[in-house]
Amino acid sequence: MAGDFLRQHGIDINAEMDRIQHGLQQPADPVAENAGKVSGILNASLPNTAPNARHDIHFNSANEVAIISPSIPTQESFTPQQQTFLNAQGALVTPSLCHPHIHLDKPFLLSHPKYSDLQLTRGDFSEAMELTGKAKAKFARADLLERGQRLIDESVAAGVTHMRAFVEVDAGVGTKCLDAGIELKKAAEAQGRCTVQICAFAQLPLFTASQGDEEGAVIRGLMEDAASQAEVDVVGSTPYVEGDRGKMERNVEWMVELSAKFMVHLDFHLDYNLDPEVEPLVWHVVSTLKLLDWKSKTQAEKTVMLGHCTRLTLFTDDQWRSLADDIKQAELPISFVGLPTSDLFIMPFPPPSTSTRRTLDVPRLIKDFDLNACLGVNNIGNAFTPQGSCDPLTLACSGVAVYQAGTKLDAELLYECVSTRARAAIGLGRAAHGSGKDVSLDVKGGDSSLLVFGSETEKWRTRSFVSETVYIVVPPQLKSFKADLSRSVAPHLFDPSSTGSHLTIFLAQW
């Protein structure tokens, strides 16, 4: 179907594939380039519009949504030689998907042959740390690129156009993970496939001795060097791995200062426990951001993400209101990211209630406390999270049950949490500085990253409402078109064997 449509508009799939496979990256002439440019999407169902309404979306010369109008019954006025339009045939068009929190250096360890000896036997957090440490000792550029590329490929095939990707630095791996992450970022962005925010991440302690690093001096040096690199957008750490409370607080303070010094986003894996006797560190994060005047030093252009935060699930409503008020009064751009696939697998209550699991109730944080929040995949195919998918919509789908969020409005909110809210949380949303104030699923003028769902012969099976895509997970072949239009100059066809059995069409730079 995709091939027939493109041939009708002057694009020869076989010729394009031959050109890509033989490395010929330039079009034969400028006329061919202009002829292939995608000018818009026709006959689309849009979020928050009337049932059965169809709209046409037109792009401007900057490859942004310029005009949205009711669909015209006939398209004879369009000249295929000059313009190419994608016919959605009534299928849904939404803002694209986003990974706000995913580890680029640790995916698929349980399935990669190099790590076949590192399989789960207990399935707890301490074993995950142990197995990951052993795996990191074997990391090499080739398999880091191989596994990371698979994560990007499968994510893009699912409709992801933006991601925050964590790569670790420490005395053991040095900059191997960081270097591979930057290489993957450059390739993905040069091809127009995906915007990859690199987060230089300290999984190991900054002030407590770890293997090969006396009191954290090495890892602090590596983090500072990483933060100075132009390709690094974020710095992150894990305060709870420090040896005592004082060092946890030093970890937070040092990271806040590092973020401000190099003007990068800040990301904490925080309060990852379910022990009511342990004082949450989130209060210290908020007070430190205020005390060190972080917002002013970063010129109100950066964001703070707090991940996991399972200890906060024990908060009373009054505690949540107090935290929300503290954040709002200081006008801090803090977002929480729930990571349910990891939390529900690996984070138990202390004995004797070890069968109980919890994860942040993301919809409730948004609806009841007006906090910025979203959902992330975190890990895939490793000891921290052996199960799951690179498709963020699977999180929204499972969230219907996890959060008992089954209404149409609930489903739309869950979609926002893996799309517009996720992008806002990492500072790449519509609103200035990722404030999270414009997270509507409406397709709007200026948007440049869209996801078009596929149509089916039986029209009732064509997804035309957001809730339909959340209730029933969409197979990859029914997500027909993924585009970060801000990077687009001409159509580009990628080999479908890398992403599934279907042909995926992207707008990308040559």
N, C-alpha and C positions, 0 to 999 in steps of 0.2 A: 504493500500500500504506500509506504514512504517513497519507494523507488518510483512508482507510477506518478505520484504527486510531483516529485522533483523533476522527472523527465518532462512533464507538462510545462514546467517553468524553465526549461533550458539547461538543467543540470544533469550531466551524465555520471551516474554513480560509479560505473566501472572505470571510467577515465579518471575520476577523482581518486578512487582507491589505488589505481596504478600509480598515480602521481605521488600519493602519500607514501606508498610502500617503497618507491624508488627515490624518496627524499627530495622530490622536486617541489620546493615550497612556494614558488612564485607563480601566479597565474600567467597565462600566455600573453595577455595584454590587459590594459586597464578596462577595456570594454567588457571583457569576460568577468572581471571583478565586480563591476557595477551591475552587470546582469544578474549575478548571483546573490546580491545583497538582499537580505530579508528585510522587507519594509513593514511587515505587520502580521497580525494574527486575526483571522476572520472567524465569525460564527462561534464565538467563545461564550461559555457560561462563566460568570464572574461572581465572587463572593459578595454577599449582601445586596444582591439584585433580585428582582422578581423571578419566580419560577418560570421557566421556559423563555425568559428573555435572553436574547443573544446580542453580543456586542462585537464590534471590530476595534482592534487596537492598532494604532499607527505609530511607528517609531520616527524620531527625527534624525538629523544627520549625526548627532552625538550618540545614536543608538539608545535613546531613552524613550519611554512612553511619552508621546506628544499629544495624541488625540484619542479619546475613547468615545465611540458613537454607536447608536443602535445599528445592528447589522443591516446591510442593504440586500434585498432579496436576490438581485442579479449582480454579478461581478464583471459584466462585460466591459465596464469602463476601465478596468485595469489592463495594462499592457504587459504581458509576461516577459517580453524582451527587456523591459526597463525595470520591472519590479517583481519581487518574489514575495508571495504571501503564504503563510501556513494556514490551512483550513482546520480549525479545531473540531468542526462538525458537532458542535454542541457540548464538547467536553469542557471540563473546568480548567480555568487558568488562574493561578495563584502566585503570590510571591514565592520565591524558591526556598529550599530548605537550608538549614545551617547546623553544623556541629559546634556548639559553644565550648565543648570540653571533650577532647579526644586525644589519646596518646598515640603518637605517630611512630614511636620507636619500639613499641611492645605488642603490636597486634599479631595474631596468628602464630604465637609461639607454640601452642599445643598441637598445631597441625603441621608446622614446618619440619621437614626431616632432620634438620640440623639440631633440633631441640627435642627429638623424640624420647630422649631419656629423662626429660623433666616433666613428668606427668603428676597430676594431683593424686594424693593418697588420703589426705585429711580434708582438704577443701576449706581451710581456715585462713585468717589474715596472716598469721605468722608463717605458714607454709608458702603463701603467695609471695611474701617478702623474700623468703629463702630461695624459692625457685627462680624468682625474677633476678635475684643477685647472681645465681649461677648462670642464668641465661645471658646476663649482661657481660659476664666474663668471656663469653664466646662471640659477642657482637662483632661484626665486621661490616665494612662498607657495603659489600655486595648484598648480604641478606637484609641489612637495614633498608637499602633501597628497594629490594624485592618485596619485602613485607609492607613497607610504607606505600609503595606504588599500588599494591593490591588494595590497601585501605582507601586510597584516593580514587582508584578506578571504581570500586564498588560503591563508594559514597556518591561520586558524580553520577553514576548510573541510576542511583536512587533519587537524584534531583538536588543534591547538595552543591551550592555554589560558593559557600563561605565556611571556613572552619578555623577554630583555634586549636593548634596542634602542639602538644607537649613533647619536648625532647629533653632528655636528662643530661646533665653534666655532673661529674664527680671524679674523684681520684682514680676510680677504676676504669670508666669508659672515656675519660678525658672529654674531647670534643667530637668523638665519633658520631654520636646521635645527632648532635647539633649540626655538624657538617652535612650529614645525610639529609636532615630535615631541610636545611637551606637549599640543597641541591634539588630536592623534590618540590619545594616551594617555587623555585625559579622556573622549573620545567612546567609545572601546572599553570602558573600565571602567564608564562610566555605563550602557552598554547591556548590561553583563554578558558581553561577548563574550570578553574576554581581559585578563589582567593584564599591563601593559606597564611594565617597569622601564626608565626613561630613564637612559642613560649619557651624560653630557656628555664628549665625546671630543676629545682633542687629537691629530689625525692629523699635524699639522705640529709642528716642534720647539718646545720651551719655552725653550731657551737659545741657539739658533742662529738667526741672522737668516733670515727668509723674506719673501716679497713683502709689502710694506706693514707690516712688523713688525720693527723694529730690535731684534735680540737677544731676541725673544720676549716683550717686556713686554706687548704687547697681548693675546696669547693667554693669558698667565698671568692677566691681569686678567679676561678673559672666563671662564676656568675657575673662578676664585674666585667670581665673581658667580653662575655657574651652580650651583656646589656649594651655595650658600646658599639656593637655591630649593627649596621643599617638594616639588615634583614631580620633582626630580632624585634618583634613588636611588643612582647610581653615578658615579664619575669614572674616566676612563681615558686612557691616553696611549700613545705609540709611541716608546719611548726610542731605538730603533735609527735613527731619522731624524736624530738630532743629529749635529753635525759632527765630534765626537771622543769618545773614551771618557770623558773627564772630564765632558763635558756629558751623556752618556748616564746616568752615575751621578747627576748632579745632578737630572736629570729624574725618576729613580726616587725619590730622597730627597724632592723637592718634592711629588710626588704622594702619597707615604706620609703626609707631614705634612698635606696638604690633606684626604685621606680622614679622618684622625683628627680634624682640626679641625671638620669638618662632619658627622662620624658617618655616613659613607656607604660603600658597598662600593667596592672598588678593583679595577681591571681593566687589565692590561697586554697590549698586542700585543708579544711579546717574542722575541728571538733568532731573527728571521726570516731565516736564512741557512743555508747548508750548507758553510761554509768552516771546515775544521778548524783553521785558523790563528787564528780569531777566538775569543777567550775568551768563553764564555757569560755573559750578564748575570744569569742566574737566581740565581747565588750571591750577587750584590750585593743582589738583591731580598730574599732570605731574611735576610741579615745586617742589612739596613736595617730590616726589620720588627721584628727582635729588638732592635736597638740603640735604636730610637726608641719601643720599648714600645708598638707599634701595637695589639696585641691588647687590652691593658689600657685604652688610651685610647678604643677603640671598644667597650669593655665587653663584649667577646667576642660581639658581636651581628652583626658584619659579616664578609664573606668576601673572599678574594682570588682572582681568576681570572687565569690565565696562558694566553694564546692563541698559536697557531701553534707557537712553540718548536721549529722544525724543526732548529735546530742541535743540540738535545738528542738527536736520532735518531742522532747519532754517538757518544753516550755508551757506555762499556763498562758491563757489569753492575755492576761495583764503583762506578762513578760514580753510577749510578742508585740503588744501595743507600745510598751516602753522602748523596745529596740527600734521599732518602726519610727516612733517619734524622734528618737535620738538621731537616726539617719536623715530624716526629712528636715529637722531643724538645722542640721549642719549642711544640708543640700549636698550630701555625698552621693556620687554616682555608683552606689553599691547594688549589685545584683546577686541573687542566690541561684545556683544551678543544682537541681536535683539529679541524682545519678542512680535511678532506681535499679537498673539491672545489676550494678555492682553492690549497692547497699543491701538489697534484699537477698543477695547470695552470700555475702561474706561478713556482715556486721551484726553479730548477735548481742543480746543483752548479756550482762555478766551472769555467772551461775547464781541460782539454779534455773534461771529463765532463758536458757541458751537457745530455745527453739523460736524465740520471738525476734522478729526483724522489724525495722522501721526505715523509712526514707522521708525526706522533706515532702510535705503535702503542698506541692507547688501551686495548684489551683487555689487553695485556701489562702496561701500567702498573698496572692494577687487580689482575690475577691474580698477577703476579710480585713486585710491589713495594708492593702495598697502598696505592697512591696514589689520591686522588680524581680522577676524570677523566670526561669526557663528550664528546659530539660536537655540532658546530654547523654550520649552513649558511653563515654568515658573509656572503657576498654572493650576489646573484642578478641575472643579466642586465646586468652591467657589465664594465668592462675588467679588473677583478681576477678575476672569475668569470663568464664569459659564459653558462655552462651550468648546468643544475641545476633544482631545484624548491623551492617553499616547504614541501614535505612532508618533515619530518625523517625519516620512515621510509625515504625513499630513501637517506639516509646509512647507516642500519642495513643496508639491503639491499646496497648497494655494499661495505659493510664486510666482508661475508662473503668477498668476493674480495680486497679490499685487505689485510685482516689475516689471510687464510686461516683464518677463524673460522666453520667450517661446521657444527659440532655443534649439537644442540638447546640445550645450555647456553650455547654461544657466542652463538647467536641471541637467547636471552633476555637475555644481558648487553648485547648491542648495542641491544636495545630499551630496557633501563634507561638506556643512555647518551643516548637522546633523550627520556627520560621522567623517571623518578624521580631518576636521578643528575644529569641536567641541572638539574632544579629545585633539588636540594640544593646544587649548585655555585653557583647565584646567590642562595642564602640563602632560598629559598622551598620547601624540602623539608619532609618530615614531622618530621625530627629538629630539635631545638632548634639555632638559629643555623646551619642549613644544614651541619651537621657531616658529612653524608653517611653516617651510621651506620644509617639506616633507609631503604634504597633498594629494598626488595623490591617486586616487581610484584604481590604479594598486594593485593587490595582489602580495606581494613581499616576498622574503626570510626573515625570522625572524618575520613575522606577526603571531599573535597568537589569534586574535579575528575576526571571519568571520561570514557572514550571507549568507546562501544558500536559494535562493528562490525556491518555489515548481514548479514542472513541471505539465503540463496538457496533457490529451490524444490528444487533437488537438494542434499540435506543435505550430501553429501560436499564440496560447494563452499563451504559456510559455514565460515568460519575460526573455529575453536574453540580453537586453540593459539597461543601467542605466536610460536613458530617459523614458523608458516604466514604470519603477517603480515610477517615479516622476509624470508623467502626470496623471496616473490612480492609485489611492491609492490601495495598495495590501492588500487583506483580510488576517487576521492572519494565516489562514490555508495554505496560499501559501508562507509563510515564514517558511520553513520546518526545519531549523536546525540553532540554535543559539549557539555559543560556544566561551567562553573565554578560548582558548586552553592553556594559560599560567597556568591555574589552573587545567588542566585536568590530570587524571591518568587512568580513565576508564569510559565506558559509564554508564549513569545513566538515568533512565526514571522517569519523574515526572507525577503525576496524571493530565491528561488533563482537568479535571473538574475545576482546579484552573486557567486555562488560556484560556479556550475556548473549542470548540468541537473537536479539533484535538489533536493528540498525539505529544507532543513537545519533541525532543531529545536534551539533553545537554551533553557536556563533563564536568565532574565535579569531585571534590574530593569525595572520599567515606567518 
